[in-house]
């Protein structure tokens, strides 16, 4: 397998090399190699298009733009002078917490340090929670430490990969508990053998490309904590490398377990390199997006050979999982003809167009075995895309969606034959009463491979609030066993999300995932709720804030009306005030009951003493029941 190496960029280029004036040496080479003549900025192009549309038939112009095969997406920004903000740290977002590590003895040679966040409470106790924030205080220009380098190097040196295989599934089936499995098990508080067994049967995955050495592994499956994915990525209209790296950092600090770089604009390769070297969580992509960029935005120029080269380049960068829409078959495309919203998946629509233009089968389906070989070589997990997912409530659970899902199952089992890890992607837009059917069919048709759903959105009427409409569906399908929930931000259907939108989406989905874990009976989830409930009833306001998913926001809402320090111990908030607080009244009731119980206890003791005295008197009189005179 021949790889056409691309020039090193990002932190990988800077390590061990000179850094001048805040620039990573080697980055300029890459920029000059691909940069075309100076071009208008994306903002300028957008302004020009809007001005032109305002002069003519806007509808026809927009229609022409949407159906045109040409898009100017291959004009890189200048990337030799990237400047990043300092990455957020635990104390910024969780003031009463600290990032700690626990030592796990893997074998006689290796001790694994597993991260967690410790919340300090005012009653003198601590509460520990799962943490995805990664190493703290790291300069994004240098990238994260290579946690997995000694693990991978040691396995290769001992010939483990040569004998058993590279993938976590191959190792699991060989009876080997890898360092990644031990790490993920410790994060979950579970036995590593259980993690290994779930991986071996395909019911769980640990996305972990052998080239993504900065990764802190996590396990994804129905029998583990429900995980959350955060999407970001630039577009041809807006955003920059700096902004996308910041979205990555913002995602992981707030709890995203995985991320996807869905860049479709300029500098896809460069953006991804910076993301990879700064991500402590698994990174996924949709490779067909970069294939379209390399094809100058012309779908008809995308070939299997071009797509394969994209896969190889991304594999070398360390991408942990790929969304590939191999289930969009030529014969399924007509099933979408009567839909309200047609094909709403970007990747799915590209594959569908290629199928129809040449009247040939989807090349990803035709070359599935070659894709599997690449995945097996690097340990890249396949997230089999739902390119025909419903894009509105009216299209939910239709023939096109379920035809593709059945094909996903066939592709899943073929992947397992080569020890390639797999998860299946799901909808989409689904009303509440139709959600269970999706889960049931996926479990049956895809042999219990992890399910990864986008929401689903449970109604279409709330643009600007789709993080809520979708979190409702996510909590429901998560409770049924979906392993990974792909977040939706408030900007869904409206525009490219910024850092704050990313946070809103992650928080909404952490709520949904936690609600699902409660429904599944996960003990760690129930314990967290119990801790906060006790703090609430005992009016430990500081602990309520500290235990919240977003302590800063919780404190800000409280302090908006009661900012004084004594209010942090008061037995009321501004909602009810001191006279109407139900919990305060309940505490008073309990105090009254306790006092009354004490009074009753005193009376009972007096009665018992009196009965004892009368008993003695009875004995003195001869213990006779009847007496002539008393």
C-alpha positions as CSV (number, residue, x, y, z in Angstrom):
1,X,0.0,0.0,0.0
2,X,1.7,3.2,-1.2
3,X,1.2,6.4,0.7
4,X,1.8,9.8,-0.9
5,X,3.1,11.7,2.1
6,X,2.0,15.2,2.6
7,X,4.3,17.8,4.1
8,X,4.1,17.9,7.9
9,X,2.1,20.7,9.4
10,X,0.8,21.8,12.7
11,X,2.3,20.7,16.1
12,X,3.8,17.6,14.5
13,X,6.0,19.8,12.3
14,X,7.0,21.9,15.3
15,X,8.1,19.2,17.7
16,X,11.8,18.9,17.9
17,X,12.2,21.7,15.4
18,X,12.7,25.4,15.6
19,X,9.8,27.7,16.3
20,X,10.3,31.3,15.1
21,X,8.2,34.3,16.1
22,X,5.3,32.1,17.2
23,X,5.2,30.2,13.9
24,X,5.7,26.5,13.6
25,X,8.6,25.8,11.2
26,X,7.6,23.7,8.2
27,X,4.0,25.1,8.1
28,X,4.9,27.7,5.4
29,X,6.1,24.9,3.1
30,X,2.7,23.3,3.2
31,X,0.9,26.6,2.6
32,X,3.1,27.5,-0.4
33,X,2.7,24.1,-1.9
34,X,-1.1,24.3,-2.2
35,X,-1.8,28.0,-2.3
36,X,-3.3,29.3,-5.6
37,X,-3.1,33.0,-6.6
38,X,-4.6,35.4,-4.2
39,X,-8.4,35.1,-4.0
40,X,-11.2,37.1,-2.5
41,X,-12.1,36.1,1.1
42,X,-15.1,33.9,1.8
43,X,-16.8,36.9,3.4
44,X,-16.2,39.0,0.2
45,X,-17.5,36.2,-2.0
46,X,-20.6,35.9,0.1
47,X,-21.3,39.6,0.1
48,X,-20.9,39.7,-3.7
49,X,-23.3,36.8,-4.1
50,X,-25.9,38.5,-1.9
51,X,-25.6,41.7,-3.8
52,X,-26.0,39.9,-7.1
53,X,-29.0,38.0,-5.8
54,X,-30.7,41.3,-4.7
55,X,-30.7,42.6,-8.3
56,X,-32.4,39.7,-10.0
57,X,-34.6,36.7,-9.6
58,X,-33.3,35.6,-6.2
59,X,-35.1,32.3,-6.2
60,X,-33.8,31.2,-9.6
61,X,-30.3,32.3,-8.6
62,X,-30.3,30.4,-5.4
63,X,-31.6,27.3,-7.1
64,X,-28.9,27.5,-9.7
65,X,-26.2,27.9,-6.9
66,X,-27.6,24.9,-5.1
67,X,-27.7,22.6,-8.2
68,X,-24.4,23.8,-9.7
69,X,-21.6,21.2,-9.6
70,X,-19.0,24.0,-9.2
71,X,-18.2,25.5,-5.8
72,X,-15.1,27.5,-5.0
73,X,-14.1,25.5,-1.9
74,X,-10.5,24.9,-2.6
75,X,-8.9,28.3,-1.9
76,X,-6.8,28.0,1.2
77,X,-6.5,30.8,3.7
78,X,-3.0,31.9,4.8
79,X,-2.1,29.3,7.4
80,X,1.5,30.2,8.2
81,X,0.6,32.6,11.1
82,X,-2.0,30.8,13.1
83,X,-2.5,32.2,16.6
84,X,-4.6,30.4,19.3
85,X,-6.2,31.5,22.5
86,X,-5.0,29.8,25.6
87,X,-7.0,26.6,26.0
88,X,-9.6,26.7,28.8
89,X,-8.7,24.9,32.0
90,X,-10.8,23.1,34.7
91,X,-10.7,26.0,37.2
92,X,-12.2,28.4,34.6
93,X,-15.3,26.3,34.0
94,X,-15.5,24.3,37.3
95,X,-14.2,26.7,40.0
96,X,-14.6,24.1,42.9
97,X,-13.0,21.2,41.0
98,X,-9.5,20.0,40.2
99,X,-8.2,17.7,37.5
100,X,-6.5,14.6,39.1
101,X,-5.2,11.2,37.9
102,X,-5.4,7.8,39.5
103,X,-2.7,5.2,38.9
104,X,-3.8,1.9,37.4
105,X,-1.3,-0.9,37.5
106,X,-1.4,-2.5,34.0
107,X,1.5,-4.9,34.3
108,X,4.9,-5.0,35.9
109,X,6.3,-2.5,33.4
110,X,3.3,-0.1,33.0
111,X,1.3,2.2,35.2
112,X,-1.6,4.0,33.5
113,X,-2.7,7.4,34.7
114,X,-6.4,7.8,34.3
115,X,-7.9,11.3,34.5
116,X,-10.9,12.4,36.6
117,X,-12.4,15.6,38.0
118,X,-12.7,15.9,41.8
119,X,-15.5,18.2,43.1
120,X,-14.7,19.7,46.5
121,X,-17.9,20.1,48.7
122,X,-18.4,22.4,51.7
123,X,-19.3,19.5,54.0
124,X,-15.7,18.2,53.8
125,X,-16.4,15.5,51.3
126,X,-15.4,15.1,47.6
127,X,-17.2,13.8,44.6
128,X,-15.4,12.4,41.5
129,X,-16.8,12.5,38.0
130,X,-15.7,11.4,34.5
131,X,-13.5,13.9,32.7
132,X,-12.8,14.5,29.0
133,X,-10.9,17.9,29.2
134,X,-7.4,16.5,28.5
135,X,-4.1,17.7,29.8
136,X,-4.3,21.2,31.3
137,X,-2.4,24.4,30.4
138,X,-1.0,23.0,27.1
139,X,0.0,25.5,24.3
140,X,-2.0,24.5,21.3
141,X,1.0,25.2,19.1
142,X,2.9,22.3,20.7
143,X,0.0,19.9,20.8
144,X,-0.9,17.4,23.6
145,X,1.5,14.9,25.1
146,X,1.7,11.5,23.3
147,X,0.0,9.4,26.0
148,X,-0.3,6.3,23.8
149,X,3.2,6.3,22.2
150,X,4.8,3.8,24.7
151,X,1.7,1.6,24.5
152,X,1.7,1.3,20.7
153,X,5.5,1.1,20.5
154,X,5.7,-1.7,23.0
155,X,3.1,-3.8,21.3
156,X,4.8,-3.4,18.0
157,X,8.2,-4.2,19.5
158,X,6.8,-7.4,21.1
159,X,5.1,-8.4,17.9
160,X,1.7,-8.2,19.4
161,X,0.2,-6.4,16.4
162,X,2.0,-8.8,14.0
163,X,0.5,-11.9,15.7
164,X,-3.0,-10.7,16.9
165,X,-3.7,-7.7,14.7
166,X,-3.7,-3.9,15.1
167,X,-7.3,-3.2,16.0
168,X,-8.8,-3.2,19.5
169,X,-11.3,-5.8,18.2
170,X,-8.5,-8.1,17.0
171,X,-6.7,-7.8,20.4
172,X,-9.9,-8.4,22.3
173,X,-10.7,-11.5,20.2
174,X,-7.2,-12.8,20.9
175,X,-7.9,-12.5,24.6
176,X,-5.6,-9.5,25.1
177,X,-6.6,-6.7,27.4
178,X,-4.8,-3.7,25.8
179,X,-3.7,-0.6,27.6
180,X,-6.6,1.2,25.9
181,X,-9.1,-1.3,27.3
182,X,-7.7,-1.0,30.8
183,X,-7.7,2.8,30.6
184,X,-11.3,2.9,29.4
185,X,-12.4,0.4,32.0
186,X,-10.9,2.5,34.8
187,X,-12.8,5.6,33.6
188,X,-16.0,3.6,33.8
189,X,-15.2,1.9,37.1
190,X,-15.5,-1.5,35.5
191,X,-13.5,-4.7,35.1
192,X,-11.2,-4.5,32.1
193,X,-12.3,-8.1,31.2
194,X,-15.8,-6.9,30.7
195,X,-14.6,-4.2,28.3
196,X,-12.6,-6.8,26.4
197,X,-15.5,-9.2,26.1
198,X,-17.8,-6.4,24.8
199,X,-15.3,-5.4,22.2
200,X,-14.7,-9.0,21.1
201,X,-18.4,-9.5,20.3
202,X,-18.7,-6.1,18.5
203,X,-21.1,-4.6,21.1
204,X,-18.6,-1.9,22.0
205,X,-15.8,0.0,20.4
206,X,-12.7,2.0,21.4
207,X,-12.0,4.3,18.5
208,X,-8.2,4.6,18.6
209,X,-6.1,5.0,15.4
210,X,-2.6,3.9,16.2
211,X,-1.4,7.2,14.9
212,X,-3.5,9.3,17.3
213,X,-1.1,9.0,20.1
214,X,-2.5,12.0,22.1
215,X,-5.8,10.1,22.6
216,X,-7.3,9.3,26.1
217,X,-9.3,6.2,25.1
218,X,-13.0,5.8,25.9
219,X,-15.3,2.8,25.3
220,X,-18.6,3.3,23.5
221,X,-21.4,0.7,23.8
222,X,-24.9,0.2,25.2
223,X,-23.6,-1.3,28.4
224,X,-21.4,1.7,29.3
225,X,-22.0,5.4,30.1
226,X,-23.9,7.0,27.2
227,X,-21.4,9.1,25.3
228,X,-21.8,12.5,23.5
229,X,-20.2,13.6,20.2
230,X,-19.6,17.3,19.2
231,X,-19.5,18.4,15.6
232,X,-17.6,21.4,14.3
233,X,-15.7,22.4,11.2
234,X,-15.4,25.3,8.9
235,X,-17.5,26.1,5.8
236,X,-16.8,27.7,2.5
237,X,-18.4,30.8,3.9
238,X,-16.8,31.3,7.3
239,X,-14.5,30.2,10.2
240,X,-10.8,29.6,10.6
241,X,-8.3,27.1,11.9
242,X,-8.1,29.0,15.2
243,X,-11.9,29.0,15.6
244,X,-12.2,25.3,15.0
245,X,-9.4,24.4,17.5
246,X,-11.2,26.6,20.0
247,X,-14.5,24.7,19.4
248,X,-12.6,21.4,20.0
249,X,-11.2,22.7,23.3
250,X,-14.6,24.1,24.3
251,X,-16.2,20.7,23.4
252,X,-13.9,18.6,25.5
253,X,-13.9,20.9,28.6
254,X,-17.7,20.7,28.8
255,X,-17.7,16.9,28.3
256,X,-17.8,15.8,24.7
257,X,-16.5,12.2,24.5
258,X,-15.8,12.3,20.8
259,X,-15.6,15.1,18.2
260,X,-16.0,15.2,14.4
261,X,-14.2,17.7,12.2
262,X,-16.8,18.3,9.4
263,X,-14.9,21.0,7.6
264,X,-16.1,21.7,4.1
265,X,-14.3,24.9,3.3
266,X,-10.7,26.0,3.0
267,X,-7.8,24.2,4.5
268,X,-9.5,20.9,5.4
269,X,-6.3,19.0,5.8
270,X,-4.5,21.8,7.7
271,X,-7.5,22.3,10.1
272,X,-7.7,18.6,10.8
273,X,-4.0,18.4,11.6
274,X,-4.3,21.1,14.3
275,X,-7.4,19.3,15.6
276,X,-5.7,15.9,15.7
277,X,-2.7,17.1,17.6
278,X,-4.8,18.9,20.2
279,X,-7.6,16.4,20.8
280,X,-7.6,14.1,23.8
281,X,-10.8,12.4,22.5
282,X,-11.5,10.3,19.4
283,X,-11.8,12.4,16.2
284,X,-14.1,11.4,13.3
285,X,-14.5,12.8,9.8
286,X,-16.6,12.4,6.7
287,X,-13.9,11.7,4.1
288,X,-16.2,12.4,1.1
289,X,-16.1,16.1,2.1
290,X,-12.3,16.4,1.5
291,X,-12.7,14.4,-1.7
292,X,-15.1,17.0,-2.9
293,X,-12.6,19.8,-2.0
294,X,-9.9,18.0,-3.9
295,X,-12.2,17.7,-6.8
296,X,-12.6,21.5,-6.9
297,X,-16.2,21.1,-5.7
298,X,-17.3,19.1,-8.7
299,X,-19.0,15.9,-7.7
300,X,-18.5,14.3,-11.1
301,X,-14.7,14.5,-10.6
302,X,-14.7,12.3,-7.5
303,X,-13.4,8.9,-8.2
304,X,-12.6,5.8,-6.0
305,X,-8.9,6.5,-6.5
306,X,-9.3,10.1,-5.2
307,X,-11.4,8.9,-2.3
308,X,-8.9,6.2,-1.4
309,X,-6.1,8.7,-1.3
310,X,-8.1,10.9,1.1
311,X,-8.6,7.8,3.3
312,X,-4.8,7.1,3.3
313,X,-3.9,10.7,4.1
314,X,-6.5,10.9,6.9
315,X,-5.3,7.5,8.3
316,X,-1.8,8.8,8.5
317,X,-2.9,11.9,10.4
318,X,-4.6,9.7,13.0
319,X,-8.3,10.0,12.4
320,X,-10.0,7.6,14.7
321,X,-13.3,7.0,12.9
322,X,-14.9,7.6,9.5
323,X,-18.4,8.2,8.5
324,X,-18.7,6.5,5.2
325,X,-22.1,6.3,3.5
326,X,-21.6,2.9,1.9
327,X,-25.2,2.0,2.5
328,X,-26.6,4.5,0.0
329,X,-27.2,2.1,-2.9
330,X,-28.3,3.0,-6.4
331,X,-31.6,1.2,-6.0
332,X,-32.4,3.0,-2.8
333,X,-32.2,6.5,-4.2
334,X,-35.6,6.4,-5.9
335,X,-37.2,5.6,-2.6
336,X,-36.5,9.2,-1.6
337,X,-38.4,10.7,-4.5
338,X,-41.7,11.4,-2.6
339,X,-40.1,12.7,0.5
340,X,-40.7,16.2,1.8
341,X,-37.0,17.0,2.3
342,X,-35.4,14.4,0.1
343,X,-31.8,13.4,1.0
344,X,-30.5,15.7,3.7
345,X,-27.2,14.1,4.4
346,X,-24.4,16.0,2.7
347,X,-22.3,12.8,2.3
348,X,-25.4,10.8,1.3
349,X,-26.4,13.3,-1.4
350,X,-22.9,13.3,-2.9
351,X,-22.9,9.5,-3.1
352,X,-26.4,9.5,-4.5
353,X,-25.5,12.0,-7.2
354,X,-22.5,10.0,-8.2
355,X,-24.6,6.9,-8.5
356,X,-27.2,8.6,-10.7
357,X,-24.7,10.5,-12.9
358,X,-22.9,7.3,-13.9
359,X,-25.7,4.8,-13.1
360,X,-23.2,2.8,-11.2
361,X,-23.3,1.4,-7.7
362,X,-21.9,3.4,-4.8
363,X,-18.1,3.0,-5.0
364,X,-17.8,2.9,-1.2
365,X,-20.0,-0.2,-1.2
366,X,-18.2,-1.7,-4.2
367,X,-14.8,-1.2,-2.6
368,X,-15.8,-2.0,1.0
369,X,-13.2,-4.7,1.4
370,X,-10.4,-2.2,0.4
371,X,-11.8,0.3,2.9
372,X,-11.7,-2.4,5.6
373,X,-8.1,-3.2,4.8
374,X,-7.1,0.4,5.5
375,X,-9.1,0.4,8.7
376,X,-7.5,-2.8,9.9
377,X,-4.0,-1.5,9.2
378,X,-4.5,1.7,11.3
379,X,-7.4,0.6,13.7
380,X,-9.9,3.1,12.3
381,X,-13.4,2.6,13.4
382,X,-16.2,2.7,10.8
383,X,-19.2,4.8,11.6
384,X,-21.5,3.5,8.8
385,X,-23.3,6.6,7.7
386,X,-27.1,7.0,7.4
387,X,-27.1,8.9,4.1
388,X,-30.8,8.4,3.7
389,X,-31.8,9.5,7.2
390,X,-35.1,11.4,7.4
391,X,-34.7,15.2,7.4
392,X,-38.2,16.0,8.7
393,X,-40.8,14.4,10.9
394,X,-43.0,13.5,7.9
395,X,-40.2,11.4,6.4
396,X,-39.4,9.4,9.5
397,X,-39.1,5.6,9.4
398,X,-39.7,5.3,5.7
399,X,-38.6,2.7,3.2
400,X,-35.4,4.5,2.2
401,X,-34.2,4.9,5.8
402,X,-34.8,1.3,6.8
403,X,-33.5,-0.2,3.5
404,X,-30.2,1.6,4.2
405,X,-30.2,0.4,7.8
406,X,-30.5,-3.2,6.7
407,X,-27.5,-2.7,4.4
408,X,-25.6,-1.2,7.3
409,X,-26.1,-4.5,9.1
410,X,-24.6,-6.5,6.2
411,X,-21.6,-4.1,6.0
412,X,-21.2,-4.4,9.8
413,X,-20.8,-8.1,9.8
414,X,-18.4,-7.9,6.8
415,X,-16.2,-5.5,8.8
416,X,-16.2,-7.8,11.9
417,X,-14.8,-10.6,9.7
418,X,-11.7,-8.4,9.3
419,X,-11.7,-7.3,13.0
420,X,-12.7,-3.8,12.1
421,X,-14.6,-1.9,14.8
422,X,-18.0,-0.6,13.7
423,X,-20.9,1.6,14.9
424,X,-24.1,2.4,12.9
425,X,-25.4,5.9,12.4
426,X,-29.1,6.7,12.9
427,X,-31.6,9.5,12.4
428,X,-32.4,12.3,12.2
429,X,-35.9,13.6,12.6
430,X,-38.3,11.1,14.4
431,X,-41.4,11.8,16.5
432,X,-41.3,10.3,20.0
433,X,-43.7,7.4,19.3
434,X,-41.5,6.2,16.3
435,X,-38.2,6.2,18.2
436,X,-38.5,2.7,19.7
437,X,-38.8,1.1,16.2
438,X,-35.5,2.6,15.2
439,X,-33.7,1.1,18.2
440,X,-35.4,-2.3,17.8
441,X,-34.5,-2.6,14.1
442,X,-30.9,-1.5,14.6
443,X,-30.4,-4.1,17.3
444,X,-31.9,-6.8,15.2
445,X,-30.4,-5.9,11.8
446,X,-27.0,-4.7,13.0
447,X,-26.3,-7.4,15.5
448,X,-26.1,-5.1,18.5
449,X,-23.3,-2.9,17.1
450,X,-23.2,0.5,18.9
451,X,-25.9,2.9,17.6
452,X,-24.9,6.5,17.0
453,X,-27.8,8.9,16.4
454,X,-28.1,12.6,15.5
455,X,-30.7,13.5,18.1
456,X,-33.2,12.6,16.9
457,X,-35.2,15.8,16.6
458,X,-38.7,15.2,17.8
459,X,-40.3,18.2,16.1
460,X,-39.5,20.6,13.3
461,X,-41.1,23.7,14.6
462,X,-38.4,25.2,16.7
463,X,-35.5,26.6,14.7
464,X,-33.1,28.3,17.1
465,X,-34.0,25.7,19.8
466,X,-33.1,22.4,18.0
467,X,-30.6,21.6,20.8
468,X,-33.8,21.1,22.9
469,X,-36.0,19.4,20.3
470,X,-33.2,16.9,19.6
471,X,-32.1,16.4,23.2
472,X,-35.6,15.1,24.0
473,X,-35.2,12.5,21.3
474,X,-31.6,11.8,22.4
475,X,-32.7,11.0,26.0
476,X,-35.4,8.7,24.8
477,X,-33.3,6.7,22.3
478,X,-30.3,6.7,24.8
479,X,-32.5,5.1,27.4
480,X,-33.3,2.4,24.9
481,X,-29.6,1.7,24.4
482,X,-28.1,4.1,21.9
483,X,-24.4,4.3,22.8
484,X,-23.3,7.6,21.2
485,X,-25.5,10.8,20.9
486,X,-24.4,13.3,18.3
487,X,-25.2,16.7,19.6
488,X,-27.2,19.4,17.9
489,X,-26.6,23.1,18.5
490,X,-29.1,26.0,18.6
491,X,-27.7,27.0,15.2
492,X,-28.9,23.7,13.5
493,X,-30.6,24.5,10.2
494,X,-29.6,28.2,10.6
495,X,-25.9,28.6,10.4
496,X,-22.4,27.6,11.4
497,X,-22.1,27.2,15.2
498,X,-19.6,29.3,17.2
499,X,-18.0,28.4,20.5
500,X,-21.0,29.4,22.6
501,X,-23.3,27.3,20.4
502,X,-21.0,24.4,20.8
503,X,-21.2,24.7,24.6
504,X,-25.0,24.9,24.5
505,X,-25.1,21.8,22.4
506,X,-22.7,19.8,24.5
507,X,-24.5,20.7,27.8
508,X,-27.9,19.8,26.3
509,X,-26.6,16.4,25.3
510,X,-24.8,15.8,28.5
511,X,-28.2,16.2,30.2
512,X,-29.8,13.8,27.7
513,X,-27.0,11.2,28.1
514,X,-27.2,11.4,31.9
515,X,-31.0,11.1,31.8
516,X,-30.5,8.0,29.7
517,X,-27.9,6.5,32.1
518,X,-30.4,7.1,35.0
519,X,-33.0,5.2,33.0
520,X,-30.5,2.4,32.3
521,X,-29.8,2.1,36.1
522,X,-26.2,3.2,35.9
523,X,-25.0,3.6,39.6
524,X,-22.6,6.5,38.9
525,X,-25.5,8.5,37.4
526,X,-27.8,7.9,40.3
527,X,-25.1,8.8,42.8
528,X,-24.5,12.2,41.1
529,X,-28.2,13.0,41.3
530,X,-28.3,12.0,45.0
531,X,-25.3,14.2,45.9
532,X,-26.9,17.3,44.3
533,X,-30.3,16.5,45.8
534,X,-28.9,16.4,49.3
535,X,-27.0,19.7,48.7
536,X,-30.2,21.3,47.5
537,X,-32.3,20.1,50.5
538,X,-29.6,21.2,52.9
539,X,-29.3,24.6,51.3
540,X,-25.6,24.1,50.4
541,X,-25.8,26.5,47.5
542,X,-22.0,26.4,46.8
543,X,-22.2,22.6,46.5
544,X,-25.2,22.9,44.2
545,X,-23.2,25.1,41.9
546,X,-20.1,22.8,42.1
547,X,-22.1,19.7,41.3
548,X,-23.9,21.2,38.3
549,X,-23.0,20.4,34.7
550,X,-22.3,24.2,34.3
551,X,-21.4,25.7,37.7
552,X,-20.7,29.1,36.3
553,X,-24.1,29.5,34.8
554,X,-25.9,28.0,37.8
555,X,-24.1,30.5,40.1
556,X,-24.8,33.4,37.8
557,X,-28.5,32.7,37.7
558,X,-28.7,32.5,41.5
559,X,-26.6,35.6,42.0
560,X,-28.5,37.7,39.5
561,X,-31.0,38.4,42.3
562,X,-29.2,37.3,45.5
563,X,-25.5,38.1,45.0
564,X,-24.8,38.7,48.7
565,X,-22.5,36.1,50.4
566,X,-25.0,35.3,53.2
567,X,-27.4,34.2,50.4
568,X,-25.1,31.2,49.8
569,X,-26.3,29.7,53.1
570,X,-29.8,31.1,53.2
571,X,-32.7,28.7,53.4
572,X,-34.5,30.2,50.3
573,X,-33.8,31.6,46.9
574,X,-35.5,34.5,45.0
575,X,-38.2,32.3,43.6
576,X,-40.0,31.7,46.9
577,X,-38.4,33.9,49.4
578,X,-38.0,33.0,53.1
579,X,-41.7,32.4,53.8
580,X,-42.7,30.1,50.9
581,X,-39.7,27.8,50.4
582,X,-41.2,24.3,50.4
583,X,-37.9,22.7,51.4
584,X,-37.4,25.1,54.3
585,X,-41.0,24.5,55.4
586,X,-40.3,20.7,55.2
587,X,-37.3,21.1,57.4
588,X,-39.4,23.0,59.9
589,X,-42.0,20.2,59.8
590,X,-39.3,17.6,60.5
591,X,-38.0,19.6,63.4
592,X,-41.5,19.9,64.8
593,X,-42.0,16.1,64.3
594,X,-38.7,15.4,66.0
595,X,-39.6,17.6,69.0
596,X,-43.1,16.0,69.2
597,X,-41.5,12.5,69.0
598,X,-39.2,13.5,71.9
599,X,-42.3,14.7,73.9
600,X,-44.0,11.4,73.2
601,X,-40.9,9.5,74.2
602,X,-40.9,11.3,77.6
603,X,-44.6,10.4,78.2
604,X,-44.0,6.8,77.3
605,X,-41.0,6.6,79.7
606,X,-43.2,8.1,82.5
607,X,-45.9,5.6,81.8
608,X,-43.5,2.7,81.8
609,X,-42.1,3.8,85.1
610,X,-45.6,4.0,86.6
611,X,-46.5,0.6,85.4
612,X,-43.3,-0.8,86.9
613,X,-44.3,0.7,90.3
614,X,-47.8,-0.7,90.2
615,X,-46.3,-4.1,89.3
616,X,-44.2,-4.1,92.4
617,X,-47.2,-3.1,94.5
618,X,-49.2,-6.0,93.0
619,X,-46.5,-8.4,94.0
620,X,-46.4,-7.1,97.6
621,X,-50.2,-7.8,97.9
622,X,-49.7,-11.4,97.1
623,X,-50.2,-11.2,93.4
624,X,-53.9,-11.9,93.9
625,X,-56.2,-10.5,91.3
626,X,-59.2,-10.0,93.7
627,X,-59.0,-8.5,97.3
628,X,-61.6,-7.9,99.8
629,X,-60.3,-4.5,100.5
630,X,-57.7,-2.4,99.2
